[in-house]
Amino acid sequence: MPAADATILGRIDELTEIKEAARRGPDQAATERQHAKGKLTAHERIALLLDKGSFNEVEPLRRHRASGFGLEHKKPHGDGVITGWGSVHGRTVFVYAHDFRVFGGALGEAHAQKIHKIMDLAEAAGAPLVSLNDGAGARIQEGVSALAGYGGIFQRNTRSSGVIPQISVMLGPCAGGAAYSPALTDFVFMVRETSQMFITGPDVVKAVTGEEITQNGLGGADVHSAVSGVSHFAYDDEEHCIEDVRYLLSLLPANNREMSPVERSGDPSDRLTDALLDLVPADPGQAYDIRSVIVEVVDDGEYFEIHPAWATNIVCALTRLDGHVVGIVANQPAAMAGVLDIEASEKAARFVQFCDAFNIPLVTLVDVPGFLPGVEQEHNGIIRRGAKLLYAYCNATVPRISLVLRKAYGGAYIVMDSRSIGADLALAWPTNEIAVMGAEGAANVVFRREINAADDPDAVRRQRIAEYKDELMHPYYAAERGLIDDVIDPRETRSVLIRSLDMLRAKHADLPSRKHGNPPQ
């Protein structure tokens, strides 16, 4: 064999060894410590996320150039973050993953530049970006250079917002300013016990306020998925978490210029939904689970609920109708009677904005008694925060269909994508009650004096309630005035929605020329 060939082969062997050493990490003990915490390594996580054999790493040989505090003697390849692209269900996805075994996954200048590079590539290629987060924050030894690296990430998160889907998967600690990058992305996944997010840790909280709390109690997965609303999903292990990330990606378009992939099923588009006659009680005061309605209507009963543990009085979900992805927003009578409050309004508003940004049609299932009254709600800004949902619907240009199942009272009826704020089609079941308020409350206001002066106030109240229902709350009142396009048989709900969405598929709507709106905060 010629000497030149032997030299090339030698270099290839050397390259292979360098890359393999970087994959192994600092030492076997570091990998064992990662596994002992119930956590996978960065490479193992990427292998779960991407299709087998599809990963292409970018800048695997990058090293930092910092000195001082011993850094000049410790320059591992990769610098604590793995970046690259691959495929999920055959479609291109970009990814970066912190390697906690190297500098605790802390972000330094070179580390940040690798992330900046992959974020720029994702935007340029028009493909989703997934971050697998497991880092100890800024690399203190590099000082302000590390902080500037976070600024570059935040700027790119914002620039790509509404352009490509961005998903943050929290698989370890995320403290201080680092927590703002996940907050800027579209979806946040967390794993119980091993992942936490907070701006200031328990020690600082105790020093400043005197409150004692654990890391998980302050910013664990259950806290952020059920209390703060920062995280959309919480899981018991990394495998199931990453499996659902893959499923979510299968429902999303690659970017804002494309549509979600169509996956036909064997579920007939004209299937009658007879079960709905029994699932939804005619009595507007009786509770039921709106998710049972969704299961009956959508393809094969499959849907992916967003924020399932937070603001449970409203349900937001991605699903398919006749193979096409749609977003569903639905009041949940099984929780707080389906009333709209601050958290429900914010949850639904963000979901509506996401669907509109990525060309996902919206179906709104309405069964709402109004906005939640109370001093706490008013003092915490239900007006401006409820207006977020109103703004989101009014600003949305994707196909929009609303369906009133039962009650729809007051301002909440308007906000839940009524015809008057731009729904393309407004439908209702024959059990609908659309009114300013419930008949009991209305009669007490309109006929208060007459009721109070009557010899038998209860009898007069019942009479006036019945009259109010007959005059202003019968199922066809709104349809007679053009506020409802059609009153439909509940059994035909699936077929009507599919035909309507098919008609609207080519919808085009332009907003007025402007730099951007100024939504309520």
Disulfide bonds with the S-S distance in Angstrom:
none
